[in-house]
């Protein structure tokens, strides 16, 4: 496994919630939020690309004066623009979704597009594309004493939206958030962060995300922190998560051969003291798996591995 820092702290002192995408020209790009500290009014969205000599110096691509930014999500549309979703607001209870577009792989960006009230876009993890081009975006709402996952579908890269859900975890009113959506054709599933259940939750859809089962708990620990998953081209499902119910270390990979019902342990990404969290995982066109994650809130880690390094 190759490891490096895609952001080594050469800008704002605090960073979190990285996202990854592969651009149309085969380049790897990343975004995250950074500033004095999470939730502070100077927090903006930063962006970097991997070049021949390594990762570029990060640049700020979004800042909203006096209001923090949160949770960017990158998505490269096939033969289309690079999309950057993020949230703006004093807190997750009050934030609004925003969308930027780039036609040159992130070298320049459109003006911010504010999403309709009640639509957030993908709240942490990458959208899942259906065969017809519709994006199925896993999102969620964190309200007072109630969390729930939702799905937002857009047939035209964020210009029109429909909202579906809620997807809930029965018996756990504090609920689930930040789903990672995956699947083939119309048969989809999601893995969800759980607030008070101590395990990762999973739900299914048989109609392209229009309707969903209730979520059910898996035999995987959950520490009320972000996760991500990607369905590899060989049919295995890869999960990045913290294999603990307390704290945010270690940071692990796990592999499933039955679309997320049962799991085998994979490599450990980080196991030291401190926080290693909020992973984002993709598979590039050449087959390499890339994982970006928060490294002690001061750096963004990047790990790259081949599929045959997994169990």
LUMPA-220041 format. One record per residue (C-alpha): residue in three letters; x, y, z; residue number from 1. Coordinates in Angstrom, 1 decimal. Layout:
// residues N
+------+--------+--------+--------+------+
! resn !     px !     py !     pz ! resi !
+------+--------+--------+--------+------+
!  Ala !      X !      Y !      Z !  NUM !
...
+------+--------+--------+--------+------+
END
This chain:
// residues 311
+------+--------+--------+--------+------+
! resn !     px !     py !     pz ! resi !
+------+--------+--------+--------+------+
!  Unk !    0.0 !    0.0 !    0.0 !    1 !
!  Unk !    1.3 !    3.4 !   -0.9 !    2 !
!  Unk !    0.7 !    6.2 !    1.6 !    3 !
!  Unk !    1.2 !    9.9 !    1.5 !    4 !
!  Unk !   -0.3 !   13.2 !    2.6 !    5 !
!  Unk !   -2.4 !   14.9 !   -0.1 !    6 !
!  Unk !   -2.5 !   17.9 !    2.3 !    7 !
!  Unk !    0.3 !   18.3 !    4.7 !    8 !
!  Unk !   -0.9 !   21.4 !    6.6 !    9 !
!  Unk !    0.5 !   24.0 !    4.3 !   10 !
!  Unk !   -2.7 !   26.1 !    4.6 !   11 !
!  Unk !   -5.3 !   26.4 !    7.4 !   12 !
!  Unk !   -4.5 !   24.6 !   10.6 !   13 !
!  Unk !   -7.6 !   22.4 !   10.7 !   14 !
!  Unk !   -8.9 !   20.1 !    7.9 !   15 !
!  Unk !  -11.6 !   17.4 !    7.6 !   16 !
!  Unk !  -14.0 !   15.5 !    5.4 !   17 !
!  Unk !  -12.0 !   14.8 !    2.2 !   18 !
!  Unk !  -13.5 !   13.6 !   -1.0 !   19 !
!  Unk !  -11.9 !   12.1 !   -4.1 !   20 !
!  Unk !  -12.7 !   11.9 !   -7.9 !   21 !
!  Unk !  -10.9 !   10.9 !  -11.1 !   22 !
!  Unk !  -11.3 !   13.5 !  -13.8 !   23 !
!  Unk !  -12.0 !   12.9 !  -17.5 !   24 !
!  Unk !   -8.3 !   13.2 !  -18.3 !   25 !
!  Unk !   -7.4 !   10.5 !  -15.7 !   26 !
!  Unk !   -6.2 !   12.9 !  -13.0 !   27 !
!  Unk !   -6.9 !   12.5 !   -9.3 !   28 !
!  Unk !   -8.5 !   15.4 !   -7.5 !   29 !
!  Unk !   -9.5 !   16.0 !   -3.9 !   30 !
!  Unk !  -11.4 !   18.5 !   -1.8 !   31 !
!  Unk !  -12.0 !   19.0 !    1.9 !   32 !
!  Unk !  -13.0 !   21.8 !    4.3 !   33 !
!  Unk !  -10.4 !   23.8 !    6.2 !   34 !
!  Unk !  -10.0 !   26.7 !    8.5 !   35 !
!  Unk !   -9.3 !   27.6 !   12.1 !   36 !
!  Unk !  -11.5 !   24.7 !   13.3 !   37 !
!  Unk !  -14.7 !   22.9 !   12.2 !   38 !
!  Unk !  -17.7 !   25.2 !   12.5 !   39 !
!  Unk !  -15.7 !   28.4 !   12.6 !   40 !
!  Unk !  -16.7 !   31.2 !   10.2 !   41 !
!  Unk !  -13.5 !   31.1 !    8.3 !   42 !
!  Unk !  -13.9 !   27.5 !    7.1 !   43 !
!  Unk !  -13.9 !   27.1 !    3.3 !   44 !
!  Unk !  -13.6 !   24.4 !    0.7 !   45 !
!  Unk !  -10.1 !   23.6 !   -0.5 !   46 !
!  Unk !   -9.1 !   21.7 !   -3.6 !   47 !
!  Unk !   -5.9 !   19.9 !   -4.8 !   48 !
!  Unk !   -4.9 !   17.7 !   -7.8 !   49 !
!  Unk !   -2.3 !   15.0 !   -8.1 !   50 !
!  Unk !    0.3 !   15.9 !  -10.6 !   51 !
!  Unk !    3.5 !   14.3 !  -11.8 !   52 !
!  Unk !    5.5 !   15.5 !   -8.9 !   53 !
!  Unk !    2.8 !   14.7 !   -6.3 !   54 !
!  Unk !   -0.1 !   16.6 !   -4.9 !   55 !
!  Unk !   -0.4 !   20.3 !   -5.8 !   56 !
!  Unk !   -0.6 !   23.0 !   -3.1 !   57 !
!  Unk !   -4.2 !   23.3 !   -2.1 !   58 !
!  Unk !   -6.4 !   26.3 !   -3.1 !   59 !
!  Unk !   -9.6 !   27.6 !   -1.6 !   60 !
!  Unk !  -12.4 !   27.3 !   -4.1 !   61 !
!  Unk !  -15.4 !   28.3 !   -1.9 !   62 !
!  Unk !  -15.8 !   30.6 !    1.1 !   63 !
!  Unk !  -19.0 !   32.2 !    2.4 !   64 !
!  Unk !  -18.2 !   35.3 !    4.5 !   65 !
!  Unk !  -18.9 !   34.7 !    8.1 !   66 !
!  Unk !  -20.6 !   31.3 !    7.7 !   67 !
!  Unk !  -18.7 !   27.9 !    7.7 !   68 !
!  Unk !  -18.6 !   25.4 !    4.8 !   69 !
!  Unk !  -18.9 !   21.7 !    5.4 !   70 !
!  Unk !  -18.6 !   18.2 !    3.8 !   71 !
!  Unk !  -17.6 !   18.6 !    0.1 !   72 !
!  Unk !  -18.4 !   15.8 !   -2.3 !   73 !
!  Unk !  -16.8 !   15.5 !   -5.8 !   74 !
!  Unk !  -18.3 !   13.7 !   -8.7 !   75 !
!  Unk !  -17.0 !   13.5 !  -12.3 !   76 !
!  Unk !  -19.8 !   13.2 !  -14.7 !   77 !
!  Unk !  -18.9 !   10.9 !  -17.7 !   78 !
!  Unk !  -18.1 !   13.2 !  -20.7 !   79 !
!  Unk !  -19.4 !   16.1 !  -18.5 !   80 !
!  Unk !  -18.4 !   18.5 !  -15.8 !   81 !
!  Unk !  -16.7 !   17.9 !  -12.5 !   82 !
!  Unk !  -19.3 !   18.6 !   -9.8 !   83 !
!  Unk !  -18.5 !   19.8 !   -6.3 !   84 !
!  Unk !  -21.3 !   19.7 !   -3.8 !   85 !
!  Unk !  -20.9 !   21.2 !   -0.3 !   86 !
!  Unk !  -22.9 !   22.6 !    2.5 !   87 !
!  Unk !  -23.0 !   26.2 !    4.0 !   88 !
!  Unk !  -24.6 !   27.2 !    7.4 !   89 !
!  Unk !  -23.9 !   27.7 !   11.1 !   90 !
!  Unk !  -24.4 !   24.0 !   11.8 !   91 !
!  Unk !  -25.7 !   20.7 !   10.3 !   92 !
!  Unk !  -29.1 !   21.5 !   11.7 !   93 !
!  Unk !  -29.3 !   24.7 !    9.5 !   94 !
!  Unk !  -27.0 !   24.2 !    6.5 !   95 !
!  Unk !  -28.0 !   24.6 !    2.8 !   96 !
!  Unk !  -26.6 !   22.7 !   -0.2 !   97 !
!  Unk !  -24.4 !   24.4 !   -2.8 !   98 !
!  Unk !  -23.1 !   23.1 !   -6.1 !   99 !
!  Unk !  -20.1 !   24.2 !   -8.2 !  100 !
!  Unk !  -19.3 !   23.0 !  -11.7 !  101 !
!  Unk !  -16.0 !   22.8 !  -13.6 !  102 !
!  Unk !  -15.4 !   22.0 !  -17.2 !  103 !
!  Unk !  -11.6 !   21.8 !  -16.9 !  104 !
!  Unk !  -11.0 !   19.3 !  -14.2 !  105 !
!  Unk !  -11.2 !   21.7 !  -11.3 !  106 !
!  Unk !   -8.9 !   24.4 !  -12.7 !  107 !
!  Unk !  -11.8 !   26.9 !  -12.8 !  108 !
!  Unk !  -15.3 !   26.8 !  -11.3 !  109 !
!  Unk !  -18.7 !   28.2 !  -11.9 !  110 !
!  Unk !  -20.5 !   30.6 !   -9.5 !  111 !
!  Unk !  -22.1 !   28.8 !   -6.6 !  112 !
!  Unk !  -25.6 !   27.3 !   -7.3 !  113 !
!  Unk !  -27.8 !   27.2 !   -4.2 !  114 !
!  Unk !  -29.8 !   24.0 !   -4.1 !  115 !
!  Unk !  -33.6 !   24.3 !   -3.4 !  116 !
!  Unk !  -34.6 !   24.4 !    0.3 !  117 !
!  Unk !  -34.9 !   20.8 !    1.6 !  118 !
!  Unk !  -32.3 !   19.5 !   -0.9 !  119 !
!  Unk !  -28.8 !   19.1 !    0.3 !  120 !
!  Unk !  -27.2 !   17.0 !   -2.4 !  121 !
!  Unk !  -24.9 !   14.1 !   -1.4 !  122 !
!  Unk !  -24.3 !   14.9 !    2.3 !  123 !
!  Unk !  -20.9 !   13.1 !    2.6 !  124 !
!  Unk !  -20.3 !   10.3 !    0.1 !  125 !
!  Unk !  -20.2 !   10.3 !   -3.7 !  126 !
!  Unk !  -23.4 !    9.9 !   -5.8 !  127 !
!  Unk !  -24.2 !    6.6 !   -7.4 !  128 !
!  Unk !  -25.0 !    6.8 !  -11.1 !  129 !
!  Unk !  -27.8 !    4.7 !  -12.6 !  130 !
!  Unk !  -27.5 !    3.4 !  -16.2 !  131 !
!  Unk !  -29.7 !    6.2 !  -17.5 !  132 !
!  Unk !  -27.4 !    8.9 !  -15.9 !  133 !
!  Unk !  -29.6 !    9.7 !  -12.9 !  134 !
!  Unk !  -27.5 !   10.4 !   -9.8 !  135 !
!  Unk !  -28.7 !    8.7 !   -6.6 !  136 !
!  Unk !  -27.4 !   10.9 !   -3.8 !  137 !
!  Unk !  -27.3 !    9.6 !   -0.3 !  138 !
!  Unk !  -28.2 !   12.4 !    2.1 !  139 !
!  Unk !  -29.5 !   12.8 !    5.6 !  140 !
!  Unk !  -31.1 !   15.2 !    8.1 !  141 !
!  Unk !  -29.8 !   15.9 !   11.6 !  142 !
!  Unk !  -32.6 !   17.5 !   13.5 !  143 !
!  Unk !  -33.3 !   17.9 !   17.2 !  144 !
!  Unk !  -33.4 !   14.4 !   18.7 !  145 !
!  Unk !  -34.0 !   12.7 !   15.3 !  146 !
!  Unk !  -31.6 !   11.7 !   12.5 !  147 !
!  Unk !  -32.7 !    9.9 !    9.3 !  148 !
!  Unk !  -31.2 !    9.1 !    5.9 !  149 !
!  Unk !  -32.8 !   10.2 !    2.6 !  150 !
!  Unk !  -32.1 !    9.8 !   -1.1 !  151 !
!  Unk !  -32.1 !   12.6 !   -3.6 !  152 !
!  Unk !  -32.2 !   11.8 !   -7.3 !  153 !
!  Unk !  -31.3 !   14.2 !  -10.1 !  154 !
!  Unk !  -31.6 !   13.2 !  -13.8 !  155 !
!  Unk !  -29.7 !   16.2 !  -15.1 !  156 !
!  Unk !  -26.6 !   16.7 !  -12.8 !  157 !
!  Unk !  -28.3 !   18.8 !  -10.2 !  158 !
!  Unk !  -30.8 !   21.0 !  -12.0 !  159 !
!  Unk !  -33.9 !   19.0 !  -11.1 !  160 !
!  Unk !  -34.4 !   16.9 !   -7.9 !  161 !
!  Unk !  -36.7 !   14.5 !   -6.3 !  162 !
!  Unk !  -36.5 !   13.4 !   -2.6 !  163 !
!  Unk !  -37.2 !    9.9 !   -1.3 !  164 !
!  Unk !  -37.4 !    8.5 !    2.2 !  165 !
!  Unk !  -36.9 !    8.7 !    5.1 !  166 !
!  Unk !  -34.8 !    5.6 !    5.6 !  167 !
!  Unk !  -34.9 !    4.9 !    9.4 !  168 !
!  Unk !  -33.4 !    2.4 !   11.9 !  169 !
!  Unk !  -36.3 !    1.1 !   13.9 !  170 !
!  Unk !  -35.9 !    1.4 !   17.6 !  171 !
!  Unk !  -33.2 !    4.1 !   17.3 !  172 !
!  Unk !  -34.8 !    7.6 !   17.2 !  173 !
!  Unk !  -31.4 !    9.3 !   17.2 !  174 !
!  Unk !  -31.0 !    7.5 !   13.9 !  175 !
!  Unk !  -28.7 !    7.1 !   11.0 !  176 !
!  Unk !  -27.0 !    9.6 !    8.6 !  177 !
!  Unk !  -24.4 !    9.9 !    5.8 !  178 !
!  Unk !  -25.3 !    6.9 !    3.6 !  179 !
!  Unk !  -22.9 !    5.4 !    1.1 !  180 !
!  Unk !  -25.0 !    4.2 !   -1.8 !  181 !
!  Unk !  -23.9 !    1.4 !   -4.2 !  182 !
!  Unk !  -25.3 !   -1.3 !   -6.4 !  183 !
!  Unk !  -26.0 !   -2.5 !   -9.9 !  184 !
!  Unk !  -28.9 !   -1.5 !  -12.1 !  185 !
!  Unk !  -32.0 !   -0.8 !  -10.0 !  186 !
!  Unk !  -30.9 !   -3.0 !   -7.1 !  187 !
!  Unk !  -29.2 !   -0.6 !   -4.7 !  188 !
!  Unk !  -28.1 !   -0.7 !   -1.1 !  189 !
!  Unk !  -26.7 !    1.8 !    1.4 !  190 !
!  Unk !  -24.4 !    1.6 !    4.4 !  191 !
!  Unk !  -25.1 !    4.2 !    7.1 !  192 !
!  Unk !  -23.4 !    5.9 !   10.0 !  193 !
!  Unk !  -25.4 !    5.2 !   13.2 !  194 !
!  Unk !  -25.6 !    7.6 !   16.1 !  195 !
!  Unk !  -26.5 !    5.4 !   19.1 !  196 !
!  Unk !  -26.7 !    1.8 !   17.9 !  197 !
!  Unk !  -23.0 !    1.0 !   18.0 !  198 !
!  Unk !  -23.1 !   -0.8 !   14.6 !  199 !
!  Unk !  -23.2 !    0.1 !   11.0 !  200 !
!  Unk !  -26.7 !   -0.1 !    9.4 !  201 !
!  Unk !  -27.7 !   -1.2 !    5.9 !  202 !
!  Unk !  -30.8 !   -0.7 !    3.8 !  203 !
!  Unk !  -31.9 !   -1.9 !    0.3 !  204 !
!  Unk !  -33.8 !   -0.6 !   -2.7 !  205 !
!  Unk !  -35.1 !   -2.6 !   -5.6 !  206 !
!  Unk !  -36.3 !    0.3 !   -7.8 !  207 !
!  Unk !  -33.3 !    2.6 !   -8.3 !  208 !
!  Unk !  -33.6 !    4.4 !   -5.0 !  209 !
!  Unk !  -37.3 !    5.4 !   -5.2 !  210 !
!  Unk !  -38.3 !    3.3 !   -2.1 !  211 !
!  Unk !  -36.1 !    1.7 !    0.6 !  212 !
!  Unk !  -36.4 !   -0.9 !    3.3 !  213 !
!  Unk !  -35.9 !    0.0 !    6.9 !  214 !
!  Unk !  -32.2 !   -0.1 !    7.9 !  215 !
!  Unk !  -30.9 !   -3.2 !    9.8 !  216 !
!  Unk !  -27.8 !   -3.4 !   11.9 !  217 !
!  Unk !  -24.7 !   -5.3 !   10.6 !  218 !
!  Unk !  -22.0 !   -7.1 !   12.6 !  219 !
!  Unk !  -19.6 !   -4.1 !   12.1 !  220 !
!  Unk !  -18.8 !   -1.6 !   14.9 !  221 !
!  Unk !  -19.8 !    2.0 !   14.5 !  222 !
!  Unk !  -18.4 !    4.9 !   16.5 !  223 !
!  Unk !  -20.8 !    7.7 !   15.2 !  224 !
!  Unk !  -18.3 !    8.7 !   12.5 !  225 !
!  Unk !  -18.3 !    8.8 !    8.7 !  226 !
!  Unk !  -17.8 !    5.8 !    6.5 !  227 !
!  Unk !  -17.6 !    5.2 !    2.8 !  228 !
!  Unk !  -17.9 !    2.2 !    0.4 !  229 !
!  Unk !  -17.3 !    1.4 !   -3.3 !  230 !
!  Unk !  -18.4 !   -1.6 !   -5.3 !  231 !
!  Unk !  -15.3 !   -2.8 !   -7.1 !  232 !
!  Unk !  -15.3 !   -4.0 !  -10.7 !  233 !
!  Unk !  -14.6 !   -7.5 !   -9.6 !  234 !
!  Unk !  -17.9 !   -7.6 !   -7.6 !  235 !
!  Unk !  -16.5 !   -7.1 !   -4.1 !  236 !
!  Unk !  -17.7 !   -4.3 !   -1.9 !  237 !
!  Unk !  -15.0 !   -2.3 !   -0.1 !  238 !
!  Unk !  -15.8 !   -0.4 !    3.1 !  239 !
!  Unk !  -13.6 !    2.2 !    4.9 !  240 !
!  Unk !  -14.6 !    2.7 !    8.5 !  241 !
!  Unk !  -13.3 !    2.9 !   12.1 !  242 !
!  Unk !  -13.4 !   -0.6 !   13.6 !  243 !
!  Unk !  -14.3 !    0.6 !   17.1 !  244 !
!  Unk !  -17.3 !    1.9 !   19.0 !  245 !
!  Unk !  -15.3 !    4.7 !   20.8 !  246 !
!  Unk !  -12.9 !    7.2 !   19.4 !  247 !
!  Unk !  -11.8 !    7.5 !   15.8 !  248 !
!  Unk !   -8.8 !    5.1 !   15.6 !  249 !
!  Unk !   -8.1 !    2.6 !   14.1 !  250 !
!  Unk !   -9.1 !    3.3 !   10.5 !  251 !
!  Unk !   -9.8 !    0.1 !    8.6 !  252 !
!  Unk !  -10.9 !   -1.5 !    5.4 !  253 !
!  Unk !  -13.3 !   -4.5 !    5.1 !  254 !
!  Unk !  -14.4 !   -6.5 !    2.1 !  255 !
!  Unk !  -17.8 !   -8.1 !    1.3 !  256 !
!  Unk !  -18.7 !  -10.6 !   -1.4 !  257 !
!  Unk !  -22.5 !  -10.5 !   -0.8 !  258 !
!  Unk !  -23.1 !   -6.7 !   -1.3 !  259 !
!  Unk !  -22.5 !   -5.8 !    2.3 !  260 !
!  Unk !  -24.3 !   -8.4 !    4.3 !  261 !
!  Unk !  -21.2 !  -10.2 !    5.7 !  262 !
!  Unk !  -17.6 !   -9.0 !    5.9 !  263 !
!  Unk !  -14.0 !  -10.0 !    6.0 !  264 !
!  Unk !  -11.3 !   -7.7 !    7.6 !  265 !
!  Unk !   -8.9 !   -6.0 !    5.2 !  266 !
!  Unk !   -5.8 !   -3.8 !    5.7 !  267 !
!  Unk !   -5.6 !   -1.3 !    8.6 !  268 !
!  Unk !   -4.9 !    2.2 !    7.2 !  269 !
!  Unk !   -4.1 !    3.9 !   10.6 !  270 !
!  Unk !   -3.8 !    2.5 !   14.1 !  271 !
!  Unk !   -2.0 !    5.1 !   16.2 !  272 !
!  Unk !   -3.4 !    7.6 !   18.8 !  273 !
!  Unk !   -5.5 !   10.5 !   17.6 !  274 !
!  Unk !   -8.2 !   10.8 !   15.0 !  275 !
!  Unk !   -8.2 !    9.1 !   11.6 !  276 !
!  Unk !  -11.7 !    9.5 !   10.2 !  277 !
!  Unk !  -14.1 !   10.4 !    7.5 !  278 !
!  Unk !  -12.7 !    8.2 !    4.7 !  279 !
!  Unk !  -13.6 !    8.6 !    1.0 !  280 !
!  Unk !  -12.9 !    5.6 !   -1.3 !  281 !
!  Unk !  -13.0 !    5.3 !   -5.1 !  282 !
!  Unk !  -11.6 !    2.9 !   -7.7 !  283 !
!  Unk !   -9.8 !    4.6 !  -10.6 !  284 !
!  Unk !  -10.3 !    3.4 !  -14.2 !  285 !
!  Unk !   -6.9 !    1.6 !  -14.1 !  286 !
!  Unk !   -8.1 !   -0.5 !  -11.1 !  287 !
!  Unk !   -6.2 !    1.3 !   -8.3 !  288 !
!  Unk !   -8.2 !    1.9 !   -5.2 !  289 !
!  Unk !   -7.7 !    5.3 !   -3.5 !  290 !
!  Unk !   -8.7 !    6.3 !    0.0 !  291 !
!  Unk !   -8.5 !    9.8 !    1.4 !  292 !
!  Unk !   -9.1 !   10.5 !    5.1 !  293 !
!  Unk !   -8.7 !   13.0 !    8.0 !  294 !
!  Unk !   -5.3 !   12.6 !    9.7 !  295 !
!  Unk !   -5.6 !   14.1 !   13.3 !  296 !
!  Unk !   -7.5 !   17.1 !   11.9 !  297 !
!  Unk !   -4.2 !   18.6 !   10.7 !  298 !
!  Unk !   -3.6 !   16.7 !    7.4 !  299 !
!  Unk !   -5.4 !   14.7 !    4.8 !  300 !
!  Unk !   -4.0 !   11.2 !    4.3 !  301 !
!  Unk !   -4.0 !    9.3 !    0.9 !  302 !
!  Unk !   -3.6 !    5.6 !    0.5 !  303 !
!  Unk !   -3.5 !    3.7 !   -2.8 !  304 !
!  Unk !   -3.6 !    0.0 !   -3.2 !  305 !
!  Unk !   -4.3 !   -2.7 !   -5.8 !  306 !
!  Unk !   -7.4 !   -4.9 !   -5.6 !  307 !
!  Unk !   -5.2 !   -8.0 !   -5.1 !  308 !
!  Unk !   -4.0 !   -6.5 !   -1.9 !  309 !
!  Unk !   -7.5 !   -7.1 !   -0.4 !  310 !
!  Unk !   -8.6 !  -10.4 !    1.0 !  311 !
+------+--------+--------+--------+------+
END
